[in-house]
Amino acid sequence: MLRDITLGQFYPIDSILHRLDPRVKIICTFIYMISVFLVRDVWGYLAATLFLAIMIIISKVPFKYMIRGLKGILMIMILTAVINVFTTPGKVLLSIGVIDITLEGIKVAVRMVLRLIFLVMGSSIMMLTTTPSRLTYGLERIFKPLERFNLPVHEIAMMISIALGFIPILVDELDKIIKAQSVRGVDFNNRKLSVRIKNMIPVLVPLFVSAFRRAGDLAVAMEARCYHGGGKRTGINPLRYDRRDHIAYLVIFIYLSMIIVIGIIF
């Protein structure tokens, strides 16, 4: 399961999406997420699926690598589907004691699971095609107007970037700790929940110690380089909109318009 976590990882390859301005990818991802919640019918979900498939093909990221991120939320999707199937009132299809399975519940469950898939895969495309440093710079430039209200935009963007960068590092560290504890005789496959929870203690403690140690080392390294945030900092590669960025904005707004029109017609 640890190898299935793709959050915070960058897939290095040359594609149109990789070359786009990070501000474009952040805004387009946000618009796509909004469109997912506007969809109400089959045609809308087909349009959202087709658009997502085209973006995956354009990104050149292997599809097998893309769907690995879904395994991390598999239990959430199952739990969401079960809750909606058994709690949504409507036309009863099957009764199991006091529990009724309704047609409306199945429709809502399918809709919610599809939305989760679209949200995760849409955000994964942005993460896999954008380096953490460019993602930080893009977020900072998008929220720069909020500095007028004394909001520390640069510091917030930097914290997000550091958090994303630490995810694959901590996952790798967790994998090493689990293997080391397994060699020492800790059984992580025990069927008893109480035993499994108890066995996680020798894993979580060194993981937190390692995380704090790495955070301290990072803070010392930033201080040694006289790092400080602020609006006067400049980037080594300033962000500038190109022709492909304007085309990307046009494409996403055409897609959003199609979703709205489909929702009105159907």
N, C-alpha and C positions, 0 to 999 in steps of 0.2 A: 504494500500500500504506500510505503514511503516513496517509492520510485514513481508513483502516479501523481505526485504533487508537482504541478507545472507553474503555480503562482510565483511570480517574481523571476521567472527564468526567461532568457532571451535566446531566440533561435537565430544564429548568424547565417544569413543567406541573402542574396541580392534579389529583391523583388520591388514592385511598384509600391506596395504598402510599407516596406522597410524604408524607402526613400521619402515618404511623405513627411510633412512637418508634424511633430508630435502634437501640436495644438489641434491639427485637423483630425488626427486619430482619436484624441480624447473627446472632442466635440461630437464627432460622427458616432463614436461608441455610445455616448450619452443619448444622442437622438435615436439610435437603434434600440436602446433599452426602453425609451419612451414608446416607440412604435410597437414593441412587444406587448405593452399593456393596453394599447389601443385596439389590438386585434380581437375580433369577436367571432369570426366565422372561419370556415375551412379555407376559403380563398385567401383570406388574410394570412393564415398560417403557412399556406403554400408560398405566398409572396415572400414572407419572412425567411422561410427555409431556403428558397431559391437565392435570395440575396446573400444569406449567410454562406451558402455553398460556393457562390461566385467569389466571395471575399477569401474563403479558404483556398480556392484554386489560385487566385491572384497572389496570395501571400507566399505560395510555394512551400508552406509548412506541411509536412506529412500528416495525413488525416489521422493515422494511428497515434501520432504524437499529440494531436489536438484533442482527441477524445479521452486521453489519459486523465485529463483534469476532471472529467465527469465521474470517475470512479470514487473520487474523494467526497462527492455529495450524493452517492448512491443511496445511502441510508436516509438522507434528508428527503430525497425524491420518493422513496418507498413510504416513509412516514407521512409525507404530505398527501400522497395518493390515497393511503388507507384512511386517513382522517376525513378527507373530502368524500370518499365513497360511502362511509358509514354515518356521516353526520349531515349530509345535504338532503333536505326533504324533496319529495317529488314522486314520480311514478315508480312504484315498487316492482322490481324485477325478481328479487329473491329475498326471502326472510329466513334468518338464522336466529331462532329464539326471539329475543327482543330487538335484534339488530336487523335493519332493513337496508338492502342494497338498491339504490334508485338509479334510474336512467340519468337524471340530472347530476347525481353524485359522480357517476362515471365520466360524464362530459366535463365537469369541473375538475376532476382529478387529472384527466388527460391534458386539459388546458393549463393547469398549474405546473405539471411536469414539463410540458413543452416550453413554458415560459422560463423555468429554471435552466433548461438546456440551452435555450437561446441566450440567456443572460450570461451564463458561464462561458459558453463558446465565443460569444461576442467580445467579452472582456479578455478572454484568452488570446484572441487575435491581436488585440492592442498590446498586451503584455509581451507576446512572443515576437512581435515585430518592432518593439521599441526598447532601447537600452534604458536602464534605470536613470542614468544621468540625463538623457534627453527627455525622459518622462518627467523628471523633476523640473527641468528648465521649462517644459511646456506648461506644466501646472502653475509654475510661478508666473509665467507671462499671462496666462488666462486670468488668474486672480489678482494680477498686479493692481487693478483699479481699487481693490479693497484696502490697499495700503493707506488710502486717504482716511480710513476709519481706524487707523493705528492697529490694523491686523498684521501680525508677523507672517506675511505670505511666504517669504523665502524660507523661514525656519520650518513652517508647516510642510512645505514641499520637500525640504531636505529630510524631515523625519519620515515622510511617506516613502521616499526613495531608499533610505537606510533600512526601513522595515522590510520593504520588498527585497532588498539585496540580502538581508539576513535570513530570509525564509529558506532558500536552498542550502545555505551554510548550516543552519540549525537542523534541517532534515538529514543532511549527511552526518552531522554529529550524533543525532539521535540513532541513526542506523548503526554507527560504530559502537555506541553505548549498549544497544540491545544485543549486538553480536558478542560483545565482551561479557555481558551478564549471562548470556546463554551458555558461553563456555564455562562460566563459574557454576552452572547448574540451575540457574533460574528458569523455571518453566513458564513461558508466556502463552502456551497453548492449552493450559489447564481449563477445563470446562466450567469450573466453579468461579462465579463472578467475584466472590470475596477474595479468592486466592489470586486471581488475575489483577485485581485492584492493589492487593498487598505487594505483588511482584513489580508493580509499576513504580513503587517508591524508590528503589535503587536506580531507576532510570531517570525519573524526573529531577531528583536532587542534583546529580552531576550535570544534567542538561541545563538547569538554571544557573549552576555555578559557572559552566562554560559560557553561557549567554552573557552573564554579568562581566566575566573576565574579558570577553571579546568587546563588549560595550566600553569597558574601561580602557582597553588598548586603543580602540577607535578614538575615544575622547582625547587621550594623550597624543595620538598621532595628529589629530586636527589642531590641538593647541600648539604642538611643536612646529606646525606649518603656519602658525599665526592666522588660523582660519577664524573668520567672523562673518556673520550674515549681515544683510543690509541691502538697501536699494541701490547702492553705488557699485555693487559688484557687476562685473561684465563677464560674458561667456566667451570661450575660445572660439566657438562657432555660433555666431549670432543667428537667430531664427529669422528667416525671411520667406514669405509666401512665394511659391513658384506657380507656374501655369498648371501643373498637375494637382496642386493643392486646391486651386479654384475649381478645377474639374471635379475633384472629390467632393467639395461642398455642393456642387450642382447635382451630382449623382445622389447624394444622401437626401437632399431636399426633394428630388424627383421621387425617390423611393418613399419618403414620408408622405408626400402628396398622394401617391398611389394607395398607400395603406388607408389614408383618410377617405379617399374616394370609394375604395372597396367597402369600407365600413358604412358609408352613407348609402351605397347602392344595394348592398346585401343585408 
